[in-house]
């Protein structure tokens, strides 16, 4: 099992970010996280996260403390 994490700035000032985490076994993706982050008062904060942490792909919207305020399950049964 191997894990990789990538960060991509979405603007030239590096105030908005996309963070991607992938865990693979033998070339197959076992787990993923795609997270949008923004900078508020100099601190990087998560805003929205797509993952499969509960066994099914979904989106979490997060508050300034990183706590979930809404969950939306992706329709159907998407595969990795």
Secondary structure, DSSP 8 states (H G I E B T S, - for coil): -EEEEEEEESSTTS-EEEEEEEEEETTEEEEEEEEEEEEETTEEEEEEEEE-TTSS-EEEEE-TTS-EEEEEE-SS----
